[in-house]
Amino acid sequence: MSRSFEDARSLILDNISRLPAETVPLLESLGRALAVDIKAPFDLPRFDNSAMDGFAVRSEDCQRPSVTLQVSGYIPAGGRAEPAVESGCAVRIMTGAPIPPGCDAVVPFEETEERASEVVIGGPVKRCDHIRFKGEDIREQELAMSSGCRLRPAEINMLASFGHSELSVHRRAKVAILSTGDELVELGHPLSTEVIVNSNSWSLAAAVRELGAEPVMLGIAKDNHASLREKLSAGLQYDALITSAGVSAGDRDFVREILTELEVKQLFWKVDIKPGRPTAFGVKGVTPVFSLPGNPVSSMITFDQFVRPALLKMMGHSQTDKPLFKATLKEAIKKKAGRVQFMRVVVSNENGELFISSSGDQNTAIVCTMLRANGLAILPAERDYFAAGERVPVQFI
């Protein structure tokens, strides 16, 4: 049964279960999905502090074009605040040091002139200048991060500020990858004109690892019942299984048949897209099985559109879709109506506006156009012509 692109994506995501959480060291959580909400345990900053190296002053003393103040103290970063600063005085202060009582502004060194135990301020000075105030970043008990967010270096910074040395994140998915076909050989095998290197497994494994999941390469299943059954059975022991080739209408395309024998419930086996129409999806219990086409470009594009969001959801991520942008076509495009087309394109920024042009031959065996492309134009199924100058949706790849 053939599905529309939108129906296929929805059906896949509806059949994906999230993996359980585990506690890992803080740095090991990078790129993974947070499994709990995080609230600030205290204000950040924890106290009013200087944003510059300079002098802490009372702004009311510094409203004339020039004023000379007595330097009454020094506070280094990590030091303690001085007693209240009296009128007519200033305190030498370093970045990050606490603001002493009585002061309400900091004047950077480069805006002052020091003379022995005095400093000349070229005012006027505004109240609150160059002070980082307690809680201005985040308040105690404020929600800092929601479950499902992807942990980037910025999140790691704040979590470390909160004192988290360990963190609860969703487990990484272990994803089995299997290529099929008698014509394939493994990397390192002596090459001849009659064989094809199993490159799909490597690109799929790279895509899985890029998401933060763990690829398990099962090798090649030959085009016979015994080999396919053995390899597919092994793949079903992991969190997800991806196969490449063997699901179209060829005489030796047995993958669907054997998956059915292995009690995989097949939910669809064709999608109205180009490239990638012979894409199938099924489940055995909570284990999803993605059967992707054998042509290398089709394999990479269908992974990006179907497997990527599913694995991200499985690993707890709340954001599973790539952002869509509008870009202007530099040339007219013709296509057949009836299927969503993913066109490999070069996206360029010209004076702040995004433009796209074809990256070359769109044949699904031409990998060079994937190398040149940095985006996919997503052309709606019902349309057959797009004029130059028209804006269409694009994803970066």
Steps between C-alpha positions, in 0.01 A plus 500: 500500500631844406490790745531872456817656637315666789304183590815288496684736734207518740455122500868446578509749787176361645671160528820616670551448874749704703795319652543506881722748681844443647731712714829600338790737579425856392729505196359167379157664475610731215270465200253279686143569610432609855271257683383736776408865540775713654413792728755751621605405858600863565527837330757551226704707550494418869597858596534842337843509332715710273483444125828689443840567653468852633375702795179447697342840567189673627341639183369806687863602560577486126254733330743785421716497183800406715528393861791381717428219748710350778587132438402334827543130424556213260281193427647223282293232328415247771546765772255627755305825475643794693301688763262763362675748275468857618417798282804631315670160492550220246616137526733335250315185382563207267253321268281258697574659838203584725370857490566670837207651695424855398629467142258481208728521194841396370722722286747305279873575545528641147246772586696618804833661591681377811708737711668338802212421740242688291310436180355754257163402354399664174128490585211507494450137608169318465358297785542120444774542238715184462335306785370145464212477747403205714248281317506698174600184310254263670302506824492230767240230411453637149478224233840502331465197268211275408510124465574410141730792425827426322799570719743737330810670644277784627286256701815328631626839620186577697473146640857528623413838654218326686746239631379201294787254456259228378180519303197291405477463120328258265703198395671495161327277244691199369415480132570194285589568136475233231566520126372234262612381159725240337678777308636663818840453663637643821746785518852359458394219265698483173304703246401396151262639242227255605468598867373799697640607837243500779514878536140541621576338833775754557289804417212371711734421791646850472150653502403291805815604686450865406168489689672366812373142455723190481520324161544123491609391152370151421676477165340363185214253463512303179191467281385171645257402771748358750740794496226760520315323781817463706602865461150643546446289812822639645399857415168470681688460829596869499300818565442555128585328173582668169528298179622624165357355175291189452150649538410587142346270240810312383515122469734475800364774721404281797531740794126567544414132476751396766412788731141374490625151592682659795171653620580856402173686448534686170331841512591621150741406221476789256500878547395758241838674488787538255758371557420218741162356399592138600533588869335267752436519873388247755522417869561195712385584849669835565780441247461708182625360171588742221551344157666759280573493125834376372594798283745702710331840466156351571642325804648822641193714431249252642716464811495877542124530454375190685766334716663811641185642669404153626837438664499847655157435651619157620792669678269747675545813289202734492621664177515238224448699180758699312404868458343598170604820322362674194745556216468648153548284191765624260361282222166347404434138605275240340392181676224241475200567721401235754815471712689727737842555343819558696730697274868527587588869489773750572377768740670840478454817703487806279457830686309331778265298276526126443517373141517143373614326184526134408820329616502297176369170365211385723540132411496298823830329423689831462660555839703801382188715509462414868858615554435833330159552663451677832122487490190312388219686331170333596267530204131425571337196342214682328723741303680428171663835423684761705601828338833673546461755778247287689569430868494136611570321832856381561681301767874528555693172488 
